[in-house]
């Protein structure tokens, strides 16, 4: 199977592409290159994989000819970044993705795996949210996820089979590191400052999932019989990986002992959702999360020790999506619509 991985140079994509190659796929990567400045360490790499540097909004039918499947991750990648310019977020994340799906259908790409997000649940009670629960997006980023699921789902037929993976909040080492994810951020703060600082009061719920388990979920979706995943939504994670933010901080403090834990206010980040992952466990029996938050925190500590992570590196714009794009705008490398100049 020939697969196009969009967002191949991202936090997930740089790990996913080699994994798919190892499992026998013919992989081509696509990325616009916003975050190519950031490489935290060498090791697992997708550099040897053929790639195209192009904005998804500029793709044409010729770019998709010959592919059997597309794994689509190339969007503005989190809530704060999506709020930088909501109008452009809709242009890229919603309309850009829907147009990509249309081109896939027109050119005979039969499988379309879309990485959505559990952030679509937004605010909720302590009850578990399932794939059938009402969505409650709080930001442009999560609203676009809901709109893409709606519009691409309507395109499904005998020739075009989309699957929507609502990933929990990712964590764990990646060469294209992100320190704007909660566990990664708290671990980096613990290592570089000796303090574990939370934006919130610690009470919001967050489901977590290791970045490599996300890669495994994508691969398992590709390998599943079509009728099992056709036009389906799957929450990606594990029921045991639902934590309050203060519990994530406690896990980090176990791995980075002696740190001072500092709380924010209940007016900080108010998103809170607890998620059920029963569907993916029952319908994709070959997929299981093999890692947990404690494992991830230990991996991060081991990495920080190995590369001697400095405060300067941790705070670098290259590892925080919002700051990197703000820099590209400020230095006039991209225009108001986030196209390269």
N, C-alpha and C positions, 0 to 999 in steps of 0.2 A: 504494500500500500504506500502510495506517495502522499506525504503529508506536508502542508504548509503550516508552520508555527509562527503566528504573528506575535510581536513582542518578544522575540527570541533573545534579545540582549537584556531583558528585564530580570528581576529578582527570581521569578519562577522559571522563565523561559530558558535562561542559561543552564539550568539544571535539567529541564524537561527534554530539550533537544537531544543531548547525548543519551539520556535514558531510552528515548524512543529508538534511536539508532541501535543501541544494544539489544533492543527487542525486535530488531529486524525491519524497522520502517526505513523508507527512503525519505529523508527529511530535508526540507529547505526552510530557511528562516527568513523572516521579514521584520524590519524594525526601522523606525524613523531616526533613531540615534540620539534622542534627547539626553539619555543617561549614560552614554558611552564613556564619559569622563571617570565614572566611578568603578573602580575595581579594587576590592579590599584585599584580595589574596589570589594567588595562582593555585591551580589544581584542576578541579572539574571544569571543563571548558567546552564551549560549542563553537570555537573559532574555526575549526576545520569544516564545519557544516556550511554548505553553500548558502548564501544569503543575498537578500535584496534590501537596499536601504531606500525606503519609500514610505510616504504617509498613506495610511489606509484610505484616505479620502481621494487619493489620486490613482487608485487601482483601476485597471480596465480588464476586460475579458481575457486578453492575451496573457495577463499576469497569472491567471488561475487555470489556464488550459493544462490538462494532463494530471491535475491533482485529484486524488480520491477523497481526501479529507482536509479540513482546515480546523486547527485549534486556535481559537481567537482570544488573545489576551492584550492586544495593542490598543489600550485606551488610556485616558488620564486616570491614574491608578488609585486614588483614594479620596476620601471625603474632603479634606482641606484643599487638595489640589483642584478638585472639582468646583470648589467655591471661589477659586481665584477669578474665574470668568465663566459663570454658569452658562452664558449663551454659547461660548465655544465648547464647553463641556457637552452640551446637547448636540452641537454640530459634529463633534468627533465620536462621542460615546454612543449616542443614540442613532442619529442619521447615518454617520459613517459606518457603523456596524450593520445596520439594516441594509444599506446599499451593498456592503460586502457580501452579505448573505444572498441578496438578489443575484449578484454576479456569480456566486458559487452555484446557485440553482440553474442559472442560464447556461453555465459552462459544464454542467454535469458533475459537479463536486457533490458526492452523495452524503457524506457525513460532515456535520458542522458542530463542533464542541465549543460551547461558549462558557467562559469563566465569569460567572455572576458572583454574588456576594451575599452572605448572611446579613449584611447591613441593610438589606431591603426590609427586614423586620423592624428596624428603627427603635421604637419604644414599646415595651411590653411589660407584662406582669412576670411573676416568677414561673408561670406555666411554660411548658416547652412549646416552641413554635415548630410546626411541621411545614412541609412543602405546600400543604393545603390551607395553611393559616393566612389570614388577611395580611397583606403587606402594609407597611407604614413607613415609607422612606422619609428621611429627615433632611436630605441634602440633594443637590443636583446629581452627584455621583450615583447615589442609590436609586434615585428616581429614574435615571437613565437605564439602570439595570432592569427595573420593572418594565419599562417601555420596550426595551429590546426583547425581553422574554415574551411579551405580548405580541409584538409585531413579527418576530421571527417564527414563533410558534404557529402563527396563522399561515405561514408559508409551507409548513410541513405537508408532504404528500408521499406518494410511492417512490418518487425519485430523489427527494431531499429530506434528510433525516437529522434534525437538530437535537442536541441534548444540552441542558442548562445545569451547570455545576455551581451551586451557591456555596462558595468556600467560606469557612470560618476564618477568623483573623490569623494570618500566617505568622510563623516564627521560625527561627533556625538560621544557620549560616548559609550564605550564598556569596559567590564571588561578586555579584552585583548587589551588594548588601543594601538593606533598607533599615535605617535606624528610626523610622517614623512608624514602626509597628510596636505594639505595646510591650511585649516581652523583650524584643530586641532592644528597645529603647531603655527599659528599666535595667536590663543587664549592662548595657553600655554606660549608663549613668553610674551604676554601682562600681564598675571597674575604674572609670576615669575620675569620679568625684567622691566615691565613698558614700554617696547618698542615693536613695531610691525615692525619686520624686514622682508623685502621681498628679495628674491634672485634676482628677475628680476626687471625691471623698472616699473612693474605693468600693462603693456599694454597687455600681453598675455591673451587669453580667456581660461577659464576653466568652463566646466559644472560640477555642484556639485549634489550630491544626498545623502540624509541621510542614514546611515547604516541600519536603520530599514525599510526604504522604499526599499532598495535592498532586504532585507529578504522578504518583502511583494511581490516584483516582482517575486522572485523565487517561492514562494508558489502559486502565481497566475498562473505562467507557469505550475506548476505541476497539478493544478486543471482545467486548460483549456482543452477543447476537443482536442484530438490528432491532428486533421486536421488543427486546428488553429495555432498550434505552431510547427508542424512537419518541421524540417530542416529550421527553420526561424531564422533570426537575429533580435534582438530587442535592440535598444539603451534604456538604463534604466535611467530615470531622468524626468525632466520637462522643457519645453521650457523657463519658467520664471527663471530657475536656471542656466542660462548661465551668467557668470560674468567675467569681467576683474579682474585680481588678485588685482588691486588697489581697486576695488569695494568690494572684499572680506575683504580687510584690513579695509575699511571704516565701514563695518558691524561690524567687531570685535571691532573697536574703539568706536562704539555706545554702545556696551555691556560692554566694559572695558574703561570707559572714563578717560581722562587725560594721555593716553599713547602717546609717541612720535612715529610717523610713519616714517620709514626709508626705502628708496628705494635702490634696487641693480642697476645693469646695464642691457642694452639690450643684453649683452653677457652672461647673466646668464642662466636660464632655458628658452630655446627658443621655447619649445613646445607651440602651440597655436591652439585651435580648438573650434568652436562653433557648437553645435549639435542640431539637430531636434529630438524630441521625439514623433512625431505625430503617428508613427506606433504602438507603444505600447499602446498609448491612444485609438486608434481606434480598434485594434485587440484584446486587452485584456481590455475590458471595466470595469472589476472588479478591475483593478489596477489603483490607483492614488497616486502620491506622496502627502503625508499628512503633510509634514514638509518642512521648507525652511531654508536657511542659517542663518537667524536671530534667528529662533527657536533653531537651533543647537548651535549657539554661546551662547545663554542664558542657554541652558542645560549644556553646558560645564562650564560656570561660576558657575552655581549652584553646579555642581559636585566638582569643584575646592574648593569652599568654604566649602562644606560638609566634604571633606577628607583632607582639609588644604594642598593642593598640594604644595610641596616644589620644589625648583630649582633642588635639588639632584634627586628627583623622576622624574621630567620632563625630565631631561637630561640623565636618566638611559638608558643604552644600551637596556634594555628589551623592551622598547617601540619604538625603531627605528630598523626596520628590518635589514638594512645594518650593523649597529654597532653590533647587536646581533650575526649575522652570522660571522662577522669578529672575534668576541670574541671566538666563538666556534672553529674556525680554528686556531687562535693564541694559544689557550689552548689545541690544539690537541684532542678535543673531537669529531670533525668530520674530515674526510680525504679530499684529494684534489677533490674528486668527491661528497663531501657533504654527504657521508654515515657516520653514527655513527661508531666510532672506537670500 
